[in-house]
Amino acid sequence: MNWKLLGLCMLMFFGAGCSRHVQQADLGGLYTRAAQQSDLTRNPVIVIPGILGTRLEDAHSGTVAWGAYTGQFADPRKPEGARYLSLPMKKGVPLGELVDGVEPAGALEEIELRVLGVLPVRQAAYLQILRTLGAGGYRDQQLAEAGAIDYGDDHFTCFQFPYDWRRSNVENAKLLGEFIRERKAYVERELKQRYGVEKDVKFDIVAHSMGGLVSRWFLRYGEADLPADGSLPEVTWAGAEYVERAVIIGTPNAGSILAFLQLVEGFTPKANILPFYQKSILGTMPAVYELLPRTRHFAYVAEDSLDDEEQRKIDIFDPEVWEKYQWGLADPEQAREGGVLDWLIPNAENFDERQEVALEHQRKCLERAAYFHAALDTPAESPDGLSLYLIAGDSEVTPEQVSIDQATGEVEIVKWGPGDATVLRTSALLDERNGFPDRYIPGVRTPIPWHHVLFLFQDHIGLTRDPTFADNVLFLLLEKPRPSIMDDMGTVLDDTSSLMMNKSMMRK
């Protein structure tokens, strides 16, 4: 056999196949009837955005800390603007008590920009999720109340959960619980008034990126905080009382290397016209530390051990490591007079006091992040009635491992893996096999009880724009049978069997 000729033929065949237009599903044709069904037959949906996905405003001045770059907004290149976006730091005060006047002002569908102060530019954020849900007949309350869309009286089936994404995911899970209880009471009142029906309403959740961490904590622990004594909390699945299905999209369940790099180096949003955010600003935010990859997954290794059979892991949650290499808030250049920490801690008397406050804050954030991970990574089977679905990317080259120079602390990405360019496939799954890089273990080993996983060939935000995403999410929310519906199937099948038997007797 001419293997070269066969290979050429296969290349021509598959190459031609790859160049063909891929027909997309007719979502209207597929889901119109389901979308038109009464609100009695579906669960209302809560959309939870990820980090940067909520507009933040100062309650007193109206200054936009995040979400717009027109009008009165906080410019992080200026002292006042940096203070608006940063969380306060104070020695001896727990992270949960460090509050400021900045509050969530609605989930962010778009970031409004202006080029040269004239040309408006809009960067889509979570509008695609809302459009998908809109195709399924879900009406968004926030858009209705803002007057953006006129739904008439029918606008209580979809809710956006805005939250302060700077703060710990545990704090925001508590707020999510309060949010769900309020919406539950509201929807139940509406069903009573509109249809005369009393119903114990449950919700479905659609959460992107860090929003999945907020969701998972709430489902597992409800509104409970991390115990003050350092012990792991009991997995109660308290949130499952209110939620039936959770669709988790591109969530860094085992962290993202990008979070580490941004804490060490700072952050520039992908839109090049947006300003640079200093590492000391990001370093005030507990949630960013909670996005760090796990040490056990070999995310951080000593540079001089890269060629060794057993690479030497570095415990990135040890505050002394950050202080040794002067990373993040430990960078003395940030604490100098006129530096960013001078802006953020204006009442400090001198360099030493600024650095002392910053170092303690960093220690608190690292310790809480490690504690948060330990609690969230504890294996636990989900209760009956709760289903967890994952949608993730695995086609984009994504940072997997960094090396750390033991002398200088310099960081370099040395290994890449499949993911969505932000979150690794293994991180989305929380695949514990990543902790054994020297040998292959068959079958995914994850503490998360996924009911189904869907992989898409998209980047982190592109996941929500993919037509396959829209089709599958609508199927999960509208058509995939639920336990309550399956209970009624016996009656339906009995009625169908009787009808078929009667027709058969008539033919005879």
Summary of the structure (lengths in Angstrom):
residues: 508
radius of gyration: 25.3
end to end distance: 61.6
largest distance: 99.7
contacts: 1575
relative contact order: 0.12
helix: 42%
strand: 17%
